[in-house]
Amino acid sequence: MYNLLQGLRVLDLTAIVLGPYATQIIGDFGADVIKIEPPTGDLFRAVRPGRSDSMGAGFLNLNRNKKSVALDLKSDEGKDAFYKLVATADVVVHNMRPSAAKKLEIDYATLLAIKPDLIYCTAAGYGQDGRNANEPAYDDIIQASSGMAHLNANERKEPRFLPTVICDKVGGLHLALAILGGVAYQARTGKGCQIEAPMFETMVSFLMVEQMAGMSFEPPLGGIGYDRLLSPYRRPFKTKDSYVTVLPYNAKHWGAFLTFVGREDLVSADWVQDSVKRSENVDKLYKVVADAMPSRTTAEWLKALRDLDIPCAPIAELSELFDDAHLKDVGFFQHFDHPTEGPLVSCRSPFRVSGMEEQSDSPAPSIGEHNGIFK
C-alpha cells in the first residue's frame, strides 16, 4: 500500500466483484476505505474455497486495505449511522441499481444534502438514460449483451463466455478511474459530483476501441471487426512438442521471420513491407507462421525468435505462474498470516511508486470488524 490518497475517506457500499475490485485499488493507494456491509456480510464472502464460511478466497483477494462496518440500512438505526459517516466522507461508491439506492435513501440527492461536496460514484448495469436502466446485470449478462460472448465464439460459431469475470474487472477499473476523476475535480474546485460508470457501456466502449473498425466512418469503410484479431490463424501456434505465441509486428520482424523460415521470396513483397497492405493481408502472413511452427520444438523456437528480437512467449498455465522467474524477481506473490484465516498467499498490487515508502497491507476484514468506529 502507498499513501498517495492518504486522508481520503471512501464509503464503499459495493459487493461481489466489480465494486470491491475498484475500491481495493483505491485502498492500495492509501485511501481510508470503509466497506459498508449488511449484518450478513457481502455475498461474495461465501464463494468457495475458504477455511471459514465468511472468508472465501475471492473475498480475500478483493478486500484488502479496507475496514468493515456492518449496518442494516433498512433500519432507522443503520441509516442514521451511515449518514453520520457520510458527513465525514469524501466519496460514496456503490454498484447497486439506482432504484435500490433510492429506496434505501442513499441516493445522490439525499446524501448531497448531508455532504454538499460529496463525490458519488455508481456502477449499475446500464446507463440511467436508457430503457435498460433498472435491469439487473452480472458478468455473464454483460458478456452476452456487449458482444463479448459472440466475439469469443468457437469454430462452430457457438458463443462462449471467457472463463474470467472480465466485465466485472474491466468495470471495476473504470469505476476506480471515476473515483479518481472525482477526487481530482474535488481537489481542484472544492465541489463534488456524481459519476456513473455502467457495466454495459463500459464493455461496449472497451471492445469497440479496435472492433469498430470500418464502422468508424460515414459511410462505412467496411464492417465490424479488427482483421488481425479475427484471423483464424491468430492463435497459439502448435510446435513439434507443445505451443508457442509469436507476434512479428513490424516490417523488420516479418523480414527476419520470413528469412529464418526460408520464405525470402516474400520479404521484399510490397504487401509485406507496406504497413497498410500488410494489415490487409495479415491472415496470409499468419498462415506462413502456422505452417512453419511444427518444424521445431517450443524451446528451439523461443531461442531463435529471441535471437531475432521477435516478440514471443511460451504458453503458461495458471499454476505455473507461482514459479515464474519474473514474478519471483518482483515479489508478486506474497505470503502472510491472516488474523482469522491463517497462512495465505496473495497477489500484491501491481503498482510501484518511486520516492515513497511502501506500507504494509491490511488483510480483508471480518464482518463488522471496525464497527467500533462509532464509539
GIFENRA-V855761 format. One record per pair of residues at least 4 apart in sequence whose ideal C-beta (glycine too) atoms are under 8 Angstrom apart, sorted by the first residue. I is the first residue (numbers start at 0). J is the second residue. D is the distance in whole Angstrom. If there is no record, write none. Layout:
BEGIN
I_J_D / I_J_D
END
This chain:
BEGIN
0_26_7 / 0_27_6 / 0_28_8 / 0_29_6 / 0_64_5 / 0_348_7 / 0_357_7 / 0_358_5 / 0_359_7 / 0_360_5 / 0_361_8 / 1_27_7 / 1_28_6 / 1_29_6 / 1_350_7 / 1_352_5 / 1_355_5 / 1_357_6 / 1_358_7 / 2_29_4 / 2_355_7 / 2_358_6 / 3_28_4 / 3_29_5 / 3_352_7 / 3_355_7 / 4_25_7 / 4_28_4 / 4_29_5 / 4_30_4 / 4_182_7 / 5_29_5 / 5_30_8 / 6_31_8 / 7_25_8 / 7_29_8 / 7_30_4 / 7_31_7 / 7_89_5 / 7_90_7 / 7_182_6 / 8_30_7 / 8_31_5 / 8_33_7 / 8_87_6 / 8_88_5 / 8_89_5 / 8_90_7 / 9_22_6 / 9_25_6 / 9_26_8 / 9_30_5 / 9_31_7 / 9_32_5 / 9_33_7 / 9_88_7 / 9_89_7 / 9_90_4 / 9_91_8 / 9_92_6 / 9_178_7 / 10_33_5 / 10_35_6 / 10_81_8 / 10_84_6 / 10_85_7 / 10_88_5 / 10_90_7 / 10_91_5 / 10_92_7 / 11_18_7 / 11_19_7 / 11_22_4 / 11_32_5 / 11_33_6 / 11_34_5 / 11_35_6 / 11_65_7 / 11_92_6 / 12_18_8 / 12_35_5 / 12_91_7 / 12_92_7 / 12_93_4 / 12_95_7 / 12_105_7 / 13_17_7 / 13_18_2 / 13_19_6 / 13_21_7 / 13_22_6 / 13_92_6 / 13_93_6 / 13_94_5 / 13_122_8 / 14_18_6 / 14_19_7 / 14_36_8 / 14_41_5 / 14_42_6 / 14_43_6 / 14_94_7 / 14_95_8 / 15_19_7 / 15_41_7 / 15_42_6 / 15_43_5 / 15_94_8 / 15_167_7 / 16_20_6 / 16_43_7 / 16_57_7 / 16_61_6 / 16_138_7 / 16_164_5 / 16_167_4 / 16_168_7 / 16_171_7 / 17_21_7 / 17_94_5 / 17_122_6 / 17_166_8 / 17_167_4 / 17_168_7 / 17_170_5 / 17_171_5 / 17_174_7 / 17_198_7 / 18_22_6 / 18_92_7 / 18_93_7 / 18_94_4 / 18_122_6 / 18_171_7 / 18_174_7 / 19_23_6 / 19_34_8 / 19_41_7 / 19_43_7 / 19_58_8 / 19_61_4 / 19_62_6 / 19_171_8 / 20_24_7 / 20_61_6 / 20_167_7 / 20_168_6 / 20_171_3 / 20_172_8 / 20_175_8 / 21_25_7 / 21_92_7 / 21_122_7 / 21_171_4 / 21_172_7 / 21_174_4 / 21_175_4 / 21_178_7 / 22_26_6 / 22_32_5 / 22_34_7 / 22_65_7 / 22_92_6 / 22_175_8 / 22_178_8 / 23_27_6 / 23_32_8 / 23_61_6 / 23_62_6 / 23_63_6 / 23_64_7 / 23_65_7 / 24_28_7 / 24_171_8 / 24_172_8 / 24_175_4 / 24_348_8 / 25_30_5 / 25_32_6 / 25_175_6 / 25_178_6 / 25_179_8 / 26_30_6 / 26_32_4 / 26_63_7 / 26_64_3 / 26_65_5 / 27_63_8 / 27_64_6 / 27_348_4 / 27_350_7 / 27_360_8 / 28_350_8 / 29_358_7 / 30_90_8 / 31_66_7 / 32_64_7 / 32_65_4 / 32_66_7 / 33_65_7 / 33_66_5 / 33_67_8 / 33_68_6 / 33_84_7 / 33_88_8 / 33_369_7 / 33_372_7 / 34_41_7 / 34_62_7 / 34_65_5 / 34_66_7 / 34_67_5 / 34_68_7 / 34_364_7 / 35_68_6 / 35_70_6 / 35_72_8 / 35_81_7 / 35_84_8 / 36_40_5 / 36_41_5 / 36_67_6 / 36_68_7 / 36_69_5 / 36_70_8 / 36_366_6 / 36_367_7 / 37_69_7 / 37_70_7 / 37_71_6 / 37_72_7 / 38_69_5 / 38_70_8 / 38_71_6 / 38_366_7 / 38_367_7 / 39_366_8 / 40_44_5 / 40_53_6 / 40_69_7 / 40_366_4 / 41_58_7 / 41_62_8 / 43_55_7 / 43_57_6 / 43_58_5 / 43_61_7 / 44_52_8 / 44_53_5 / 44_54_6 / 44_55_6 / 44_58_5 / 44_366_7 / 45_52_7 / 45_53_8 / 45_55_6 / 46_55_4 / 46_56_7 / 46_57_5 / 46_58_7 / 47_55_6 / 47_56_8 / 48_55_7 / 48_56_5 / 49_54_6 / 49_55_4 / 49_56_6 / 49_58_8 / 49_59_8 / 49_340_8 / 50_54_7 / 50_340_5 / 50_341_6 / 51_339_7 / 51_340_6 / 53_365_7 / 53_366_6 / 54_58_6 / 54_59_6 / 54_337_8 / 54_339_7 / 54_340_5 / 54_363_7 / 54_365_7 / 55_59_7 / 56_60_6 / 57_61_6 / 58_62_6 / 58_363_6 / 59_63_8 / 59_337_7 / 59_340_7 / 59_343_7 / 59_345_7 / 59_362_8 / 59_363_5 / 60_345_7 / 60_346_7 / 61_363_8 / 62_363_4 / 62_364_7 / 63_345_7 / 63_360_5 / 63_361_6 / 63_362_6 / 63_363_6 / 64_360_6 / 64_361_5 / 65_361_8 / 65_363_7 / 65_364_6 / 66_364_6 / 66_368_7 / 66_369_4 / 66_372_7 / 67_364_4 / 67_365_6 / 67_366_6 / 67_367_6 / 67_368_5 / 67_369_6 / 68_80_8 / 68_84_7 / 68_367_6 / 68_369_6 / 68_370_6 / 68_372_6 / 69_366_5 / 69_367_3 / 69_370_6 / 70_77_4 / 70_80_6 / 70_81_6 / 71_76_7 / 71_77_4 / 72_77_5 / 72_78_6 / 72_81_6 / 72_103_5 / 72_105_7 / 73_77_7 / 73_78_8 / 73_103_7 / 74_78_7 / 75_79_6 / 76_80_6 / 77_81_6 / 78_82_6 / 78_103_8 / 78_104_6 / 78_105_8 / 79_83_7 / 80_84_7 / 80_373_6 / 81_85_6 / 81_105_7 / 82_86_7 / 82_110_8 / 82_113_6 / 83_87_7 / 83_373_7 / 84_88_6 / 84_372_8 / 85_91_6 / 85_110_5 / 85_113_5 / 85_114_5 / 85_117_7 / 86_113_6 / 86_114_6 / 88_114_7 / 88_117_7 / 89_117_7 / 89_118_6 / 89_182_7 / 89_185_7 / 90_117_7 / 90_118_4 / 90_119_8 / 90_120_7 / 90_178_6 / 90_181_7 / 90_182_7 / 91_105_8 / 91_110_6 / 91_117_6 / 91_118_7 / 91_119_5 / 91_120_7 / 92_119_8 / 92_120_4 / 92_121_7 / 92_122_8 / 92_174_7 / 92_178_6 / 93_100_6 / 93_105_7 / 93_121_6 / 93_122_8 / 94_121_7 / 94_122_4 / 94_123_7 / 94_174_7 / 95_99_5 / 95_100_6 / 95_121_8 / 95_123_7 / 96_100_7 / 96_123_5 / 96_124_7 / 96_133_6 / 96_135_7 / 97_101_6 / 97_106_7 / 97_121_7 / 97_123_6 / 97_127_6 / 97_132_7 / 97_133_8 / 98_102_6 / 98_133_5 / 99_103_6 / 100_105_5 / 100_106_5 / 100_121_7 / 101_106_4 / 104_109_5 / 105_109_6 / 105_110_6 / 106_110_7 / 107_111_6 / 107_117_8 / 107_119_5 / 107_193_5 / 108_112_7 / 109_113_8 / 110_114_6 / 110_117_6 / 110_119_6 / 111_115_6 / 111_117_6 / 111_119_7 / 111_191_7 / 113_117_8 / 114_191_7 / 115_191_7 / 116_185_6 / 116_189_6 / 116_190_6 / 116_191_4 / 117_191_4 / 118_178_7 / 118_181_4 / 118_182_6 / 118_184_8 / 118_185_6 / 118_191_5 / 118_192_6 / 118_194_7 / 119_181_8 / 119_191_7 / 119_192_7 / 119_193_5 / 119_194_7 / 120_174_6 / 120_177_5 / 120_178_5 / 120_181_6 / 120_193_8 / 120_194_5 / 120_195_8 / 120_196_7 / 121_193_8 / 121_194_8 / 121_195_5 / 121_196_7 / 122_170_6 / 122_171_8 / 122_173_8 / 122_174_5 / 122_177_8 / 122_195_7 / 122_196_5 / 122_197_7 / 122_198_6 / 123_127_7 / 123_132_7 / 123_136_7 / 123_195_7 / 123_197_5 / 123_198_7 / 124_131_7 / 124_134_6 / 124_135_6 / 124_136_2 / 124_140_7 / 124_141_7 / 124_197_6 / 124_198_5 / 124_199_6 / 125_129_6 / 125_131_4 / 125_132_6 / 125_134_6 / 125_136_7 / 125_197_5 / 125_198_7 / 125_199_5 / 125_200_7 / 126_132_7 / 126_195_7 / 126_197_5 / 126_199_7 / 126_200_5 / 127_132_5 / 127_195_6 / 127_197_8 / 128_132_7 / 131_199_7 / 135_140_7 / 136_140_5 / 136_141_6 / 136_198_5 / 136_199_7 / 137_141_7 / 138_142_6 / 138_164_4 / 138_165_7 / 138_166_5 / 138_167_5 / 139_143_6 / 139_160_6 / 140_144_6 / 141_145_5 / 141_147_7 / 141_166_4 / 141_170_8 / 141_198_5 / 141_199_6 / 141_202_5 / 142_147_4 / 142_148_5 / 142_160_5 / 142_161_7 / 142_165_7 / 142_166_6 / 142_202_8 / 143_147_8 / 143_148_5 / 143_158_7 / 143_160_8 / 144_199_6 / 145_166_7 / 145_199_6 / 145_202_4 / 145_203_5 / 145_206_6 / 146_150_6 / 146_203_7 / 146_206_6 / 146_210_8 / 147_151_6 / 147_160_8 / 147_161_7 / 147_165_7 / 147_166_7 / 147_202_6 / 147_206_7 / 148_152_8 / 148_158_4 / 148_159_6 / 148_160_6 / 149_158_5 / 150_206_7 / 150_210_7 / 151_158_7 / 151_159_5 / 151_160_7 / 151_161_6 / 152_156_5 / 152_157_6 / 152_158_5 / 152_159_6 / 153_157_5 / 153_159_6 / 161_165_5 / 163_168_7 / 164_168_6 / 165_169_6 / 166_170_6 / 166_198_6 / 166_201_8 / 166_202_5 / 167_171_6 / 167_198_8 / 168_172_7 / 169_173_7 / 169_201_6 / 169_202_6 / 169_205_5 / 170_174_6 / 170_196_7 / 170_198_5 / 170_201_5 / 170_202_7 / 171_175_6 / 172_176_7 / 173_177_6 / 173_196_5 / 173_201_5 / 174_178_7 / 174_196_5 / 175_179_6 / 176_180_6 / 176_196_8 / 177_181_6 / 177_194_4 / 177_195_8 / 177_196_5 / 178_182_6 / 178_194_8 / 179_183_6 / 180_184_6 / 180_194_7 / 181_185_6 / 181_191_7 / 181_192_6 / 181_194_5 / 182_186_6 / 183_187_6 / 184_188_6 / 184_190_7 / 184_192_6 / 185_189_7 / 185_190_7 / 185_191_6 / 185_192_8 / 196_201_6 / 197_201_6 / 198_202_6 / 199_203_6 / 200_204_6 / 201_205_6 / 202_206_6 / 203_207_6 / 204_208_7 / 206_210_5 / 207_211_4 / 209_225_4 / 209_228_7 / 210_223_6 / 210_224_6 / 210_225_6 / 210_228_8 / 211_215_5 / 211_223_7 / 212_221_6 / 212_222_7 / 212_223_6 / 212_224_5 / 212_225_6 / 212_226_8 / 213_219_5 / 213_220_4 / 213_221_3 / 213_222_6 / 213_223_7 / 214_219_5 / 214_221_8 / 214_222_7 / 214_223_6 / 215_220_8 / 216_220_5 / 224_228_8 / 224_229_5 / 225_229_7 / 226_230_7 / 226_278_7 / 226_279_7 / 226_281_6 / 226_282_7 / 227_233_7 / 227_278_7 / 227_281_5 / 228_233_6 / 229_233_7 / 230_281_6 / 230_282_4 / 230_285_5 / 231_282_7 / 232_282_6 / 232_285_3 / 232_286_5 / 232_288_7 / 232_289_5 / 233_285_6 / 235_242_4 / 235_243_7 / 235_244_5 / 235_314_5 / 236_242_6 / 236_243_6 / 236_244_7 / 236_245_6 / 236_288_6 / 236_289_6 / 236_292_4 / 237_241_8 / 237_242_6 / 237_289_8 / 237_292_6 / 237_293_6 / 238_242_6 / 238_243_5 / 238_292_5 / 238_293_6 / 238_295_6 / 238_296_6 / 238_297_5 / 238_300_6 / 239_293_6 / 239_294_7 / 239_295_6 / 239_296_5 / 239_297_8 / 239_299_8 / 240_296_5 / 240_297_6 / 241_296_8 / 241_297_5 / 241_313_8 / 241_314_7 / 242_297_7 / 242_313_8 / 242_314_5 / 243_292_7 / 243_297_5 / 243_300_5 / 243_301_7 / 243_311_6 / 243_312_7 / 243_313_6 / 243_314_7 / 244_311_6 / 244_312_5 / 244_313_8 / 244_314_7 / 245_256_8 / 245_288_6 / 245_292_8 / 245_300_7 / 245_304_6 / 245_309_6 / 245_310_7 / 245_311_5 / 246_252_8 / 246_309_8 / 246_310_4 / 246_311_7 / 247_252_4 / 247_253_5 / 247_255_8 / 247_256_5 / 247_284_7 / 247_288_7 / 247_309_5 / 247_310_8 / 248_252_5 / 248_310_6 / 249_253_7 / 249_274_8 / 250_254_6 / 250_271_7 / 250_272_5 / 250_274_7 / 250_277_7 / 251_255_6 / 252_256_6 / 252_307_8 / 252_308_8 / 252_309_5 / 252_310_7 / 253_257_6 / 253_266_8 / 253_271_6 / 253_277_7 / 253_284_7 / 254_258_6 / 254_266_5 / 254_271_7 / 254_272_8 / 255_259_6 / 255_307_5 / 255_308_8 / 255_309_6 / 256_260_6 / 256_288_7 / 256_304_8 / 256_307_7 / 256_309_6 / 257_262_4 / 257_263_7 / 257_265_5 / 257_266_5 / 257_271_7 / 257_287_7 / 258_262_8 / 258_263_5 / 258_266_6 / 259_303_7 / 259_307_6 / 260_287_7 / 260_291_4 / 260_294_8 / 262_266_7 / 262_287_6 / 264_268_8 / 265_271_6 / 265_287_7 / 266_271_6 / 267_271_7 / 267_272_7 / 268_272_7 / 269_273_5 / 269_276_6 / 270_276_4 / 270_277_6 / 270_279_7 / 270_280_5 / 270_283_8 / 271_276_8 / 271_277_6 / 271_280_8 / 271_284_7 / 272_277_7 / 273_277_6 / 274_278_6 / 275_279_7 / 276_280_6 / 277_281_6 / 277_284_7 / 280_284_7 / 281_285_6 / 282_286_7 / 283_287_7 / 284_288_7 / 285_289_6 / 286_290_6 / 287_291_6 / 288_292_6 / 292_300_7 / 295_299_4 / 295_300_5 / 295_303_7 / 296_300_7 / 297_301_6 / 297_313_6 / 298_302_7 / 299_303_6 / 300_304_6 / 300_311_7 / 301_305_6 / 301_311_6 / 301_313_6 / 302_306_6 / 303_307_6 / 304_309_5 / 304_310_8 / 304_311_4 / 305_309_8 / 305_311_7 / 315_319_5 / 315_320_6 / 315_323_7 / 316_320_8 / 319_323_7 / 320_326_6 / 321_326_8 / 321_332_6 / 322_327_8 / 323_327_7 / 324_328_6 / 325_329_7 / 326_331_4 / 326_332_7 / 327_331_8 / 330_347_7 / 331_346_6 / 331_347_6 / 331_349_8 / 332_344_6 / 332_345_7 / 332_346_6 / 332_347_8 / 333_344_7 / 333_345_5 / 333_346_8 / 333_347_5 / 334_342_7 / 334_343_7 / 334_344_6 / 335_342_8 / 335_343_6 / 335_345_7 / 335_362_7 / 336_341_6 / 336_342_6 / 336_343_7 / 337_341_6 / 337_342_8 / 337_343_5 / 337_362_5 / 337_363_8 / 338_362_7 / 339_365_6 / 340_362_8 / 343_362_8 / 345_360_8 / 347_360_8 / 348_360_8 / 352_357_7 / 364_368_4 / 364_369_6
END
